[in-house]
């Protein structure tokens, strides 16, 4: 074991750092998906499209800003701006004119409608940004690299992936938990999540709660895409791949679980990253092996609970 660690220690350290950064991105999408499902009770297949559009929008705005000779530090707030733009425009439009019409429909129809929406948004991305890779790494270049101590050596790693990605994910987790439990609006959302009929009977406007929740969930997914744009090239289908992984995170954590999504994202992110470095043939399989293993032991997910049937 000591000999293996001596030969592969630095590679393991790099895998852990990559896994942490990747888990942060997947968490941003998964927590938005979990939040939307918990309130709207719709498993939105098109959620991954917000990730892709957020990434493309951030890259486009960033390239525009840099082309005008503006300060490089603007590359960081541009990422948040892209998420606000995508969530603030696409979220309300889709919730108001599409999802609101299918809340009372069967789950199968809801899945079909959101899948159709996903296909439409995929083509919209191709029409606007084409099919060639889109990449803008100004934010990552701005922060440079740092040496991360690991054993007797150090690993050079980008400061953006080491600090910004996990930092934003942690801030989102803590901020969302505080918002839902400590603010009036958050408690209203929790009330609608727990018992929609009772909350409506008490005078809560469920339609406004649905609109707010879906917009916020879309913005979280778009922020995940925006944060990923400096680290990798955006290509058609990137939203679909992230969406599938997000489903794995949500299923592993349990539907409607916010904190659980962070732990599940960390498990899946680290597992996938370790597979990339040590068993690349199983890279695609590892996240789903983790999911299946958890669901075989706990069918409702790690932190899921069995809902009491209301009569």
N, C-alpha and C positions, 0 to 999 in steps of 0.2 A: 504493500500500500504506500509506504514511504517512497519507494522508487517510482511508483506511478505518479505520485504527487510532484516529485522532483522533476519528472519529465513533462508533466502536463499541467502543472500548477498555474502558470500564467495563462494558458489557454482556458482553464476553468474559470479563472478570475475574469477574463474577458467575456466569457459566456454569461457569467452572472451579471456583469454590468450591462451587457446587451439585453439580457432578459428583463432586467429592471426597467430599462428604457422602453422596451417593447410592451411590457405589462402596463406601463402608464398610459400608453396610447390606446391599447385595447380597453382599458378600464374606462376611459373617457366615453367611448362609444357604448360599452355595455351598461354603464350606470345610467346613461340617458335612455337606453332601451328598457331597462328595468323600471325606471321611473314612469315612463309612458305606459308600460303594461300595467303597472300597479294602479294607476289612476283610470286610464281609458279602457283597460282590459282588452287591448288590441295588440297583437304581436305584429309589429310593423316591419314587414320584410324590406321596405324601402329605406329603413333607418340608415343602412350603410351608405346610401347615396348621399346623405348629408355629409358623411365623412369625406367622400371623394370630392364633392362640390366645395366643401370648406377648404380642402387642400389646394384645389385648382384656383379658387378665388384668392387665397393667401399668396400663392405664387405669382398670380397675375398682378395683384395690387403691389406686392413687393417689387416686382420687376419695373412697374410703372414708377414707383417712388424712387428707386435707384437710378432709373434712366433720367430723372429730372435733376439729379445731382444733389438730392436732399441728404441729410445726415444718415449715416449707416445705422445708428441706434434705433431709427424708426422701423427697422426690420422686425423688431420684437413687438411693439404695439400693433403693427399691421396684422399679426397673427390673430390677436384678439378682435381686431376690427373685422376681419374676414368672417369670424364666427358669428359676430353680432349681425353682420349684414345677411348672411345665409339664414341664420336662425330667425331673425326678425322679419325677413321677407317670405322665405319659403315656408316656414313653420305655420304662421297664421293662414296663409293662402290654402295650404294643403288641408289643415284641420277644418277650416271653415267650409270649403267647397267640396271636399272629398270625404274625409273621415267622418264628419258630423252626420253624413247621410247613411252611414252603415253601422253606427253604434248598436242599433237594435237588431242587426242582422245576425245570421248564423256565423260562427267562427270560420267556417270554410269559405264563405263569401268574403269575409274580411281579409283572409289570407290571399284570396285571388285578386281582390282589388289592390291591396298593397303590393302584391307581386307585379301586377300590371303597371302600377305607379313606378316601381323600381325599374322596369324595362324602359319606360318612357324617360325617366331621368338618366338612365345610362346612355340613351341616344342623344339626349340634350347635351350631355357632357361632350360627346363626340362631335356634335355640330358646332359647339362653341370653341372647344380647345383642340379638336382634331384627335388623331390616334397616336401621334408621336409623344414620347416621354416629355413631361413638363417638370422642371426642377428649378428651385431658387433657394440657394443655401446661404444667403447673406447673414441670416441670424446665427447660423452655426459658425460661420467664419468669423463673425464679430466677436464671439466669446472665446475662440481658440481652443486649446487643449490643456489638460492638466495631467499630472502624474499621480495615479492612484496607488498608494502603497498596498502591496499584496505579498505577504511573506517577507522574504529577504530582497525582493525586487519591487519594481513599480510598473504599472501599466499605463501607457499614454491613452487618454480617452477624452472625447470632446466634452467640454464644459456644458454645452447645451444639453446633451443627452444625460449627463450626470446630475445636473442641478435643475435645469428648467423643466424637463419632462416629468421626473418624479415630484418635483416641487409643485407644479401645477396640479398634478393628480392628487397629491396629498391635500392641497388647499381646497380642491373641489370636494373631496370626501368630507373634510372637516366642515367646510362651509355649507354643504348640502345637508349634513346631519344637523348642524346648528339651525339652519333655516327651517327645516321640517319640524323641529322639536321646540324651538324657542320663539318663533314669530307667529303672529296671528294668521298670516297667509299660509305659512307652512302647516299649521295645525288644521286649517280648513282643507288643505290638500290631503292630509292624513285622514281626516274625517270622511272625505269622499272616497278615499281608498278603502277604508274599513267598511263603510256601509253607505253606498251611494243613495239608496232610497231614504234612509233616515236623515242623512245630511240634507237632502233636497227638501224633505218635510220640515226641517228646522229653518228653512229660508235661505240656504246656501245656493248660489247660482252655479249649478254644476257645469253649465256651458262655458262660463268664464274660467272655471278651474281647468276644464279640459283644454281650452285654448292656451292658457298660461303654461300648463304642464307640457303640452306638446311642443310649444315654441321653445321652452327651456331645454327639453330633451333634444330637439333638433340642433340647438345652439351648442350643446355639449358635444354631440357627434361632430359638428362642423369644427369645433375647437380642436378635437382630436385630429381631424384631417389637416387643419392648419398647422398644428404643431408637428405633424409628420412631414410636411412639405420640405423643410430644410434637410431632412435626413435621408430621403429616398426619392427617386423619380416617380412621378404619378403617371400611371398608364391606365387605359381602359380596363375595367374589372377590379380595380383596387378596392372599390367600395364593397363589391361582392365578397371578396376574400376576407375583409375585415368584419363584414356582417356575420359570416359563418362562424368566425372565431368568437364574436360577441355572443352569438347564440350559445356557444359552448360554455362561455363564462357564466351567462345567465342561468343556464340549466345546471351547471355545477354548483353555483351559489344558492340557487332557489329563486323562483320568480318573485319579484318585488323586494328583494333584499339588497340594500345599498352597501352597507359595510361588507357583507358577504361577497359582493361583486369585486371588491378590492382584493380580498384574499384569493378568490378564484382566479382573477386576472394575474395575480402574482404567481400562482401555481402554474398556470398555463403558459405564461410568458417565460418563466424560467425553464420549464420543461421543454418548450419549443426551442429556446436558445441553446440549451445544453445539447439537444439532439442535432442542431445545425452544426455544432463544432465536433461532436464525437460520434454521431450516428446520422449523417445527413439523409440517408435513405428513409429514415423514419420521421423526418421533420414534420411532414403533413399529418402523420398519424398520431404523434404524441399528444397533442391537445385533446383529441377525441378519445384516446385511450384513457386519459385522466378523467374526462367527463363520464365515460361509460363505467369506469371503475367506481367513481363516486355514486353514480345513480344506481348501480347494482346493490350498493350497501345502504344508501339513503335515497330512495326514489324521488323525494321532494327536494333534493339538493342538500348541500352541507348545512345550510341555515334555514331551509324551507320548513314551513309548518303546514300541517294538514288543516285546511279550512273547515270550519264548522258549517254544515249546511243549514241555511236559514229557510224556514217554512212559512 
